Amino acid sequence: MAERMKTSGVTLNELVAKKTASMFGPKTNFNSLSETQKNQVYAGIVESVGKSNPQINLRMMKLSRAAKGVMVLSIGVSVYEIYTSDNKALETGRQVAINGAGIAGGWAGGTIAGLMCGPGAPVCVLLGGFVGGALAAWEMGNW
């Protein structure tokens, strides 16, 4: 079954119930555990929260490679635009401004999206960064 990124969080009660069942059996009630066992459940939750999801890591690695490819393409387009321009100094400044605006817009869009999205932040940051970067570069290019 393919892992999907979560768009909403899990409540503490759901985490406690799931961890209690995995540690002490599916019919165990958390409230009937001793204080030591309850602390073991809490420690298990904290430990599991720190683990990363390998499938999500793989997706992010692939997206990172794609982003590097788009960056190389963008630089290539800029070099071509400068090379074919009659006024190379003016076009160089224009391309630096466009690419700088794209980077700043991507950073700003990703940051804003990350703050607004909560548990769905990885997806939101990706989309926010792309949209912010594209809009900023587009606007700078049309200026």
KATA-V282438 format. One record per residue. SS is DSSP state (H for helix, E for strand, C for the rest). PHI is phi in whole degrees, 0 to 359 (none if undefined). D_CENTER is the distance of its C-alpha to the mean C-alpha in whole Angstrom. Layout:
BEGIN
ss = (SS & SS)
phi = (PHI & PHI)
d_center = (D_CENTER & D_CENTER)
END
This chain:
BEGIN
ss = (C & C & C & C & C & C & C & C & C & C & C & H & H & H & H & H & H & H & H & H & H & H & H & H & C & C & C & C & C & H & H & H & C & C & H & H & H & H & H & H & H & H & H & H & H & H & H & H & H & C & C & C & C & H & H & H & H & H & H & H & H & H & H & H & H & H & H & H & H & H & H & H & H & H & H & H & H & H & H & H & H & H & H & H & C & C & C & H & H & H & H & H & H & H & H & H & H & H & H & H & H & H & H & H & H & H & H & H & H & H & H & H & H & H & H & H & H & H & H & H & H & H & H & H & H & H & H & H & H & H & H & H & H & H & H & H & H & H & H & H & H & C & C)
phi = (none & 288 & 282 & 242 & 286 & 281 & 261 & 219 & 279 & 255 & 285 & 298 & 299 & 295 & 297 & 298 & 297 & 294 & 292 & 299 & 296 & 287 & 270 & 237 & 107 & 292 & 263 & 281 & 262 & 303 & 295 & 271 & 282 & 286 & 300 & 297 & 294 & 299 & 295 & 296 & 297 & 298 & 296 & 296 & 294 & 299 & 296 & 288 & 294 & 283 & 277 & 268 & 267 & 301 & 290 & 291 & 301 & 295 & 299 & 295 & 295 & 295 & 295 & 296 & 296 & 297 & 296 & 296 & 296 & 295 & 296 & 298 & 298 & 299 & 295 & 299 & 296 & 297 & 299 & 297 & 299 & 293 & 298 & 271 & 280 & 284 & 250 & 294 & 295 & 296 & 292 & 297 & 298 & 296 & 292 & 296 & 295 & 297 & 292 & 297 & 295 & 297 & 293 & 296 & 294 & 296 & 297 & 295 & 298 & 294 & 295 & 297 & 296 & 297 & 289 & 273 & 263 & 64 & 297 & 273 & 304 & 303 & 290 & 297 & 296 & 299 & 293 & 298 & 296 & 295 & 296 & 299 & 294 & 295 & 295 & 296 & 294 & 298 & 297 & 294 & 291 & 268 & 280)
d_center = (22 & 18 & 16 & 13 & 10 & 12 & 12 & 15 & 16 & 19 & 22 & 23 & 26 & 25 & 23 & 27 & 28 & 26 & 27 & 30 & 31 & 29 & 31 & 35 & 35 & 34 & 37 & 36 & 36 & 34 & 37 & 39 & 38 & 39 & 38 & 37 & 35 & 33 & 32 & 31 & 29 & 27 & 27 & 26 & 23 & 22 & 22 & 20 & 17 & 17 & 16 & 13 & 13 & 15 & 14 & 10 & 10 & 13 & 10 & 8 & 11 & 12 & 10 & 10 & 14 & 14 & 12 & 15 & 18 & 17 & 18 & 21 & 22 & 21 & 23 & 26 & 26 & 27 & 29 & 31 & 31 & 33 & 35 & 37 & 37 & 41 & 39 & 37 & 37 & 36 & 33 & 32 & 31 & 30 & 27 & 26 & 26 & 24 & 21 & 21 & 20 & 18 & 16 & 16 & 16 & 12 & 12 & 13 & 12 & 8 & 10 & 12 & 9 & 8 & 11 & 12 & 10 & 11 & 10 & 8 & 6 & 3 & 5 & 7 & 5 & 5 & 8 & 9 & 9 & 11 & 13 & 14 & 15 & 17 & 19 & 19 & 21 & 23 & 24 & 25 & 27 & 29 & 30)
END
